[in-house]
Structures are given as C-alpha cells and as structure tokens.
Amino acid sequence: MATRQHADASPEIQRDFHTALSDAVARNEAKPAHLAYLEDRMRVNSGRPQLYGTQMFDDGNGFRPHPIENPEQLDDRRAAVGLEPFETYEAQMRRLYEGGI
C-alpha cells in the first residue's frame, strides 16, 4: 500500500488507489487508518488542509504538521479511523525525525 500512497508524482494513481482502498475499507478488508493517511497525502498534494494530521514537514523553522482542517475536531476524526491522539502521534514523529527512536 505504501508504494501507491507515496505516488506523489502520479495523482491519478493515488486517486485510483483511493477509490480501491475506500471500497476495501467499506468491505472491512482494509484499515480505515490506511485510508486516512492516503486522504491526507492527497489533500496536502492538492493544496488543501489535511483531515487527520498525518503529514508532517520541516519548514526550516522546525518539524510540524501541514495545515489541518477544523483542528478542534482532529482527535475525534483520528479516533474514528483507529488512529492515536494527535499529541501522541506528533511526539512519535518528532522523535523519529530527530533520530531518537
């Protein structure tokens, strides 16, 4: 799945995979969390705010998430797809980014 999710240079491949993954999630054959990562990646690549806060970057002033739509509801959306609270995820990503894990 990661190969298709990371096909940033081919948005049409990501769209096709998004459709297939959405169908698989609806049939309980794939995890909603995987679809959340892909949804965020596609949104960020198209200049839209992400929904689940899965996409981070270094803007030269530090490591942070790309803009998030309705951040006050972020942890509710994350929980609905089986993701940990954003604070936990962000701390883990920072440790990874800084080489601490």
Chimera marker file (.cmm) of the C-alpha trace (Angstrom):
<marker_set name="trace">
<marker id="1" x="0.000" y="0.000" z="0.000" r="1" g="1" b="0" radius="0.5"/>
<marker id="2" x="2.771" y="2.433" z="0.835" r="1" g="1" b="0" radius="0.5"/>
<marker id="3" x="4.019" y="2.361" z="-2.742" r="1" g="1" b="0" radius="0.5"/>
<marker id="4" x="0.703" y="3.666" z="-4.107" r="1" g="1" b="0" radius="0.5"/>
<marker id="5" x="0.181" y="6.072" z="-1.229" r="1" g="1" b="0" radius="0.5"/>
<marker id="6" x="3.553" y="7.672" z="-1.874" r="1" g="1" b="0" radius="0.5"/>
<marker id="7" x="2.977" y="8.078" z="-5.623" r="1" g="1" b="0" radius="0.5"/>
<marker id="8" x="3.034" y="11.861" z="-5.214" r="1" g="1" b="0" radius="0.5"/>
<marker id="9" x="4.206" y="12.430" z="-8.782" r="1" g="1" b="0" radius="0.5"/>
<marker id="10" x="1.179" y="10.495" z="-10.068" r="1" g="1" b="0" radius="0.5"/>
<marker id="11" x="-2.007" y="11.936" z="-8.576" r="1" g="1" b="0" radius="0.5"/>
<marker id="12" x="-4.097" y="9.800" z="-10.920" r="1" g="1" b="0" radius="0.5"/>
<marker id="13" x="-2.578" y="6.649" z="-9.399" r="1" g="1" b="0" radius="0.5"/>
<marker id="14" x="-3.345" y="7.980" z="-5.924" r="1" g="1" b="0" radius="0.5"/>
<marker id="15" x="-6.960" y="8.715" z="-6.934" r="1" g="1" b="0" radius="0.5"/>
<marker id="16" x="-7.373" y="5.217" z="-8.351" r="1" g="1" b="0" radius="0.5"/>
<marker id="17" x="-5.864" y="3.688" z="-5.245" r="1" g="1" b="0" radius="0.5"/>
<marker id="18" x="-8.056" y="5.912" z="-3.041" r="1" g="1" b="0" radius="0.5"/>
<marker id="19" x="-11.145" y="4.528" z="-4.769" r="1" g="1" b="0" radius="0.5"/>
<marker id="20" x="-9.946" y="0.943" z="-4.405" r="1" g="1" b="0" radius="0.5"/>
<marker id="21" x="-8.918" y="1.440" z="-0.783" r="1" g="1" b="0" radius="0.5"/>
<marker id="22" x="-12.234" y="3.142" z="0.053" r="1" g="1" b="0" radius="0.5"/>
<marker id="23" x="-14.051" y="0.125" z="-1.356" r="1" g="1" b="0" radius="0.5"/>
<marker id="24" x="-11.829" y="-2.246" z="0.629" r="1" g="1" b="0" radius="0.5"/>
<marker id="25" x="-12.478" y="-0.302" z="3.844" r="1" g="1" b="0" radius="0.5"/>
<marker id="26" x="-16.242" y="-0.457" z="3.181" r="1" g="1" b="0" radius="0.5"/>
<marker id="27" x="-15.913" y="-4.256" z="2.863" r="1" g="1" b="0" radius="0.5"/>
<marker id="28" x="-13.813" y="-4.444" z="6.073" r="1" g="1" b="0" radius="0.5"/>
<marker id="29" x="-10.865" y="-5.689" z="4.015" r="1" g="1" b="0" radius="0.5"/>
<marker id="30" x="-8.589" y="-2.729" z="4.806" r="1" g="1" b="0" radius="0.5"/>
<marker id="31" x="-7.985" y="-0.472" z="7.779" r="1" g="1" b="0" radius="0.5"/>
<marker id="32" x="-9.630" y="2.959" z="7.826" r="1" g="1" b="0" radius="0.5"/>
<marker id="33" x="-6.340" y="4.359" z="9.180" r="1" g="1" b="0" radius="0.5"/>
<marker id="34" x="-4.604" y="3.491" z="5.888" r="1" g="1" b="0" radius="0.5"/>
<marker id="35" x="-7.262" y="5.419" z="4.003" r="1" g="1" b="0" radius="0.5"/>
<marker id="36" x="-6.795" y="8.375" z="6.387" r="1" g="1" b="0" radius="0.5"/>
<marker id="37" x="-3.075" y="8.573" z="5.562" r="1" g="1" b="0" radius="0.5"/>
<marker id="38" x="-3.812" y="8.491" z="1.843" r="1" g="1" b="0" radius="0.5"/>
<marker id="39" x="-6.595" y="11.064" z="2.161" r="1" g="1" b="0" radius="0.5"/>
<marker id="40" x="-4.271" y="13.455" z="3.986" r="1" g="1" b="0" radius="0.5"/>
<marker id="41" x="-1.468" y="12.937" z="1.499" r="1" g="1" b="0" radius="0.5"/>
<marker id="42" x="-3.769" y="13.649" z="-1.447" r="1" g="1" b="0" radius="0.5"/>
<marker id="43" x="-5.184" y="16.735" z="0.260" r="1" g="1" b="0" radius="0.5"/>
<marker id="44" x="-1.733" y="18.141" z="1.051" r="1" g="1" b="0" radius="0.5"/>
<marker id="45" x="-0.547" y="17.477" z="-2.510" r="1" g="1" b="0" radius="0.5"/>
<marker id="46" x="-3.554" y="19.372" z="-3.880" r="1" g="1" b="0" radius="0.5"/>
<marker id="47" x="-3.042" y="22.343" z="-1.533" r="1" g="1" b="0" radius="0.5"/>
<marker id="48" x="-5.925" y="21.517" z="0.795" r="1" g="1" b="0" radius="0.5"/>
<marker id="49" x="-5.774" y="21.128" z="4.597" r="1" g="1" b="0" radius="0.5"/>
<marker id="50" x="-5.454" y="17.580" z="5.841" r="1" g="1" b="0" radius="0.5"/>
<marker id="51" x="-8.139" y="15.904" z="7.955" r="1" g="1" b="0" radius="0.5"/>
<marker id="52" x="-6.151" y="13.540" z="10.178" r="1" g="1" b="0" radius="0.5"/>
<marker id="53" x="-2.834" y="15.322" z="10.781" r="1" g="1" b="0" radius="0.5"/>
<marker id="54" x="-0.709" y="12.520" z="9.352" r="1" g="1" b="0" radius="0.5"/>
<marker id="55" x="1.504" y="14.617" z="7.069" r="1" g="1" b="0" radius="0.5"/>
<marker id="56" x="4.419" y="16.481" z="8.633" r="1" g="1" b="0" radius="0.5"/>
<marker id="57" x="7.243" y="18.567" z="7.191" r="1" g="1" b="0" radius="0.5"/>
<marker id="58" x="10.232" y="20.724" z="8.127" r="1" g="1" b="0" radius="0.5"/>
<marker id="59" x="9.673" y="24.307" z="7.045" r="1" g="1" b="0" radius="0.5"/>
<marker id="60" x="13.175" y="25.415" z="8.050" r="1" g="1" b="0" radius="0.5"/>
<marker id="61" x="11.873" y="26.602" z="11.412" r="1" g="1" b="0" radius="0.5"/>
<marker id="62" x="11.067" y="23.156" z="12.748" r="1" g="1" b="0" radius="0.5"/>
<marker id="63" x="9.091" y="19.988" z="12.172" r="1" g="1" b="0" radius="0.5"/>
<marker id="64" x="5.339" y="20.494" z="12.099" r="1" g="1" b="0" radius="0.5"/>
<marker id="65" x="2.119" y="19.223" z="10.503" r="1" g="1" b="0" radius="0.5"/>
<marker id="66" x="0.801" y="20.581" z="7.249" r="1" g="1" b="0" radius="0.5"/>
<marker id="67" x="-2.334" y="22.707" z="7.848" r="1" g="1" b="0" radius="0.5"/>
<marker id="68" x="-5.225" y="20.793" z="9.392" r="1" g="1" b="0" radius="0.5"/>
<marker id="69" x="-8.916" y="21.378" z="8.659" r="1" g="1" b="0" radius="0.5"/>
<marker id="70" x="-11.015" y="22.040" z="11.779" r="1" g="1" b="0" radius="0.5"/>
<marker id="71" x="-8.186" y="21.207" z="14.208" r="1" g="1" b="0" radius="0.5"/>
<marker id="72" x="-10.570" y="21.336" z="17.183" r="1" g="1" b="0" radius="0.5"/>
<marker id="73" x="-12.158" y="18.099" z="15.871" r="1" g="1" b="0" radius="0.5"/>
<marker id="74" x="-8.873" y="16.428" z="14.902" r="1" g="1" b="0" radius="0.5"/>
<marker id="75" x="-8.702" y="13.831" z="17.680" r="1" g="1" b="0" radius="0.5"/>
<marker id="76" x="-12.344" y="12.842" z="17.117" r="1" g="1" b="0" radius="0.5"/>
<marker id="77" x="-11.622" y="12.201" z="13.424" r="1" g="1" b="0" radius="0.5"/>
<marker id="78" x="-8.429" y="10.322" z="14.281" r="1" g="1" b="0" radius="0.5"/>
<marker id="79" x="-10.224" y="8.112" z="16.809" r="1" g="1" b="0" radius="0.5"/>
<marker id="80" x="-12.977" y="7.314" z="14.314" r="1" g="1" b="0" radius="0.5"/>
<marker id="81" x="-10.429" y="5.702" z="11.976" r="1" g="1" b="0" radius="0.5"/>
<marker id="82" x="-8.368" y="3.991" z="14.680" r="1" g="1" b="0" radius="0.5"/>
<marker id="83" x="-5.510" y="6.487" z="14.987" r="1" g="1" b="0" radius="0.5"/>
<marker id="84" x="-3.969" y="7.544" z="18.278" r="1" g="1" b="0" radius="0.5"/>
<marker id="85" x="-4.465" y="11.101" z="19.601" r="1" g="1" b="0" radius="0.5"/>
<marker id="86" x="-2.550" y="13.680" z="17.595" r="1" g="1" b="0" radius="0.5"/>
<marker id="87" x="-0.374" y="14.663" z="20.554" r="1" g="1" b="0" radius="0.5"/>
<marker id="88" x="0.912" y="11.079" z="20.810" r="1" g="1" b="0" radius="0.5"/>
<marker id="89" x="1.471" y="10.813" z="17.048" r="1" g="1" b="0" radius="0.5"/>
<marker id="90" x="3.235" y="14.164" z="16.848" r="1" g="1" b="0" radius="0.5"/>
<marker id="91" x="5.593" y="13.252" z="19.704" r="1" g="1" b="0" radius="0.5"/>
<marker id="92" x="6.439" y="9.942" z="18.000" r="1" g="1" b="0" radius="0.5"/>
<marker id="93" x="7.051" y="11.659" z="14.651" r="1" g="1" b="0" radius="0.5"/>
<marker id="94" x="9.295" y="14.264" z="16.283" r="1" g="1" b="0" radius="0.5"/>
<marker id="95" x="11.349" y="11.510" z="17.939" r="1" g="1" b="0" radius="0.5"/>
<marker id="96" x="11.689" y="9.733" z="14.587" r="1" g="1" b="0" radius="0.5"/>
<marker id="97" x="12.592" y="12.961" z="12.810" r="1" g="1" b="0" radius="0.5"/>
<marker id="98" x="15.204" y="13.821" z="15.423" r="1" g="1" b="0" radius="0.5"/>
<marker id="99" x="16.652" y="10.287" z="15.295" r="1" g="1" b="0" radius="0.5"/>
<marker id="100" x="15.546" y="9.361" z="18.791" r="1" g="1" b="0" radius="0.5"/>
<marker id="101" x="13.861" y="6.042" z="18.013" r="1" g="1" b="0" radius="0.5"/>
<link id1="1" id2="2" r="1" g="1" b="0" radius="0.2"/>
<link id1="2" id2="3" r="1" g="1" b="0" radius="0.2"/>
<link id1="3" id2="4" r="1" g="1" b="0" radius="0.2"/>
<link id1="4" id2="5" r="1" g="1" b="0" radius="0.2"/>
<link id1="5" id2="6" r="1" g="1" b="0" radius="0.2"/>
<link id1="6" id2="7" r="1" g="1" b="0" radius="0.2"/>
<link id1="7" id2="8" r="1" g="1" b="0" radius="0.2"/>
<link id1="8" id2="9" r="1" g="1" b="0" radius="0.2"/>
<link id1="9" id2="10" r="1" g="1" b="0" radius="0.2"/>
<link id1="10" id2="11" r="1" g="1" b="0" radius="0.2"/>
<link id1="11" id2="12" r="1" g="1" b="0" radius="0.2"/>
<link id1="12" id2="13" r="1" g="1" b="0" radius="0.2"/>
<link id1="13" id2="14" r="1" g="1" b="0" radius="0.2"/>
<link id1="14" id2="15" r="1" g="1" b="0" radius="0.2"/>
<link id1="15" id2="16" r="1" g="1" b="0" radius="0.2"/>
<link id1="16" id2="17" r="1" g="1" b="0" radius="0.2"/>
<link id1="17" id2="18" r="1" g="1" b="0" radius="0.2"/>
<link id1="18" id2="19" r="1" g="1" b="0" radius="0.2"/>
<link id1="19" id2="20" r="1" g="1" b="0" radius="0.2"/>
<link id1="20" id2="21" r="1" g="1" b="0" radius="0.2"/>
<link id1="21" id2="22" r="1" g="1" b="0" radius="0.2"/>
<link id1="22" id2="23" r="1" g="1" b="0" radius="0.2"/>
<link id1="23" id2="24" r="1" g="1" b="0" radius="0.2"/>
<link id1="24" id2="25" r="1" g="1" b="0" radius="0.2"/>
<link id1="25" id2="26" r="1" g="1" b="0" radius="0.2"/>
<link id1="26" id2="27" r="1" g="1" b="0" radius="0.2"/>
<link id1="27" id2="28" r="1" g="1" b="0" radius="0.2"/>
<link id1="28" id2="29" r="1" g="1" b="0" radius="0.2"/>
<link id1="29" id2="30" r="1" g="1" b="0" radius="0.2"/>
<link id1="30" id2="31" r="1" g="1" b="0" radius="0.2"/>
<link id1="31" id2="32" r="1" g="1" b="0" radius="0.2"/>
<link id1="32" id2="33" r="1" g="1" b="0" radius="0.2"/>
<link id1="33" id2="34" r="1" g="1" b="0" radius="0.2"/>
<link id1="34" id2="35" r="1" g="1" b="0" radius="0.2"/>
<link id1="35" id2="36" r="1" g="1" b="0" radius="0.2"/>
<link id1="36" id2="37" r="1" g="1" b="0" radius="0.2"/>
<link id1="37" id2="38" r="1" g="1" b="0" radius="0.2"/>
<link id1="38" id2="39" r="1" g="1" b="0" radius="0.2"/>
<link id1="39" id2="40" r="1" g="1" b="0" radius="0.2"/>
<link id1="40" id2="41" r="1" g="1" b="0" radius="0.2"/>
<link id1="41" id2="42" r="1" g="1" b="0" radius="0.2"/>
<link id1="42" id2="43" r="1" g="1" b="0" radius="0.2"/>
<link id1="43" id2="44" r="1" g="1" b="0" radius="0.2"/>
<link id1="44" id2="45" r="1" g="1" b="0" radius="0.2"/>
<link id1="45" id2="46" r="1" g="1" b="0" radius="0.2"/>
<link id1="46" id2="47" r="1" g="1" b="0" radius="0.2"/>
<link id1="47" id2="48" r="1" g="1" b="0" radius="0.2"/>
<link id1="48" id2="49" r="1" g="1" b="0" radius="0.2"/>
<link id1="49" id2="50" r="1" g="1" b="0" radius="0.2"/>
<link id1="50" id2="51" r="1" g="1" b="0" radius="0.2"/>
<link id1="51" id2="52" r="1" g="1" b="0" radius="0.2"/>
<link id1="52" id2="53" r="1" g="1" b="0" radius="0.2"/>
<link id1="53" id2="54" r="1" g="1" b="0" radius="0.2"/>
<link id1="54" id2="55" r="1" g="1" b="0" radius="0.2"/>
<link id1="55" id2="56" r="1" g="1" b="0" radius="0.2"/>
<link id1="56" id2="57" r="1" g="1" b="0" radius="0.2"/>
<link id1="57" id2="58" r="1" g="1" b="0" radius="0.2"/>
<link id1="58" id2="59" r="1" g="1" b="0" radius="0.2"/>
<link id1="59" id2="60" r="1" g="1" b="0" radius="0.2"/>
<link id1="60" id2="61" r="1" g="1" b="0" radius="0.2"/>
<link id1="61" id2="62" r="1" g="1" b="0" radius="0.2"/>
<link id1="62" id2="63" r="1" g="1" b="0" radius="0.2"/>
<link id1="63" id2="64" r="1" g="1" b="0" radius="0.2"/>
<link id1="64" id2="65" r="1" g="1" b="0" radius="0.2"/>
<link id1="65" id2="66" r="1" g="1" b="0" radius="0.2"/>
<link id1="66" id2="67" r="1" g="1" b="0" radius="0.2"/>
<link id1="67" id2="68" r="1" g="1" b="0" radius="0.2"/>
<link id1="68" id2="69" r="1" g="1" b="0" radius="0.2"/>
<link id1="69" id2="70" r="1" g="1" b="0" radius="0.2"/>
<link id1="70" id2="71" r="1" g="1" b="0" radius="0.2"/>
<link id1="71" id2="72" r="1" g="1" b="0" radius="0.2"/>
<link id1="72" id2="73" r="1" g="1" b="0" radius="0.2"/>
<link id1="73" id2="74" r="1" g="1" b="0" radius="0.2"/>
<link id1="74" id2="75" r="1" g="1" b="0" radius="0.2"/>
<link id1="75" id2="76" r="1" g="1" b="0" radius="0.2"/>
<link id1="76" id2="77" r="1" g="1" b="0" radius="0.2"/>
<link id1="77" id2="78" r="1" g="1" b="0" radius="0.2"/>
<link id1="78" id2="79" r="1" g="1" b="0" radius="0.2"/>
<link id1="79" id2="80" r="1" g="1" b="0" radius="0.2"/>
<link id1="80" id2="81" r="1" g="1" b="0" radius="0.2"/>
<link id1="81" id2="82" r="1" g="1" b="0" radius="0.2"/>
<link id1="82" id2="83" r="1" g="1" b="0" radius="0.2"/>
<link id1="83" id2="84" r="1" g="1" b="0" radius="0.2"/>
<link id1="84" id2="85" r="1" g="1" b="0" radius="0.2"/>
<link id1="85" id2="86" r="1" g="1" b="0" radius="0.2"/>
<link id1="86" id2="87" r="1" g="1" b="0" radius="0.2"/>
<link id1="87" id2="88" r="1" g="1" b="0" radius="0.2"/>
<link id1="88" id2="89" r="1" g="1" b="0" radius="0.2"/>
<link id1="89" id2="90" r="1" g="1" b="0" radius="0.2"/>
<link id1="90" id2="91" r="1" g="1" b="0" radius="0.2"/>
<link id1="91" id2="92" r="1" g="1" b="0" radius="0.2"/>
<link id1="92" id2="93" r="1" g="1" b="0" radius="0.2"/>
<link id1="93" id2="94" r="1" g="1" b="0" radius="0.2"/>
<link id1="94" id2="95" r="1" g="1" b="0" radius="0.2"/>
<link id1="95" id2="96" r="1" g="1" b="0" radius="0.2"/>
<link id1="96" id2="97" r="1" g="1" b="0" radius="0.2"/>
<link id1="97" id2="98" r="1" g="1" b="0" radius="0.2"/>
<link id1="98" id2="99" r="1" g="1" b="0" radius="0.2"/>
<link id1="99" id2="100" r="1" g="1" b="0" radius="0.2"/>
<link id1="100" id2="101" r="1" g="1" b="0" radius="0.2"/>
</marker_set>
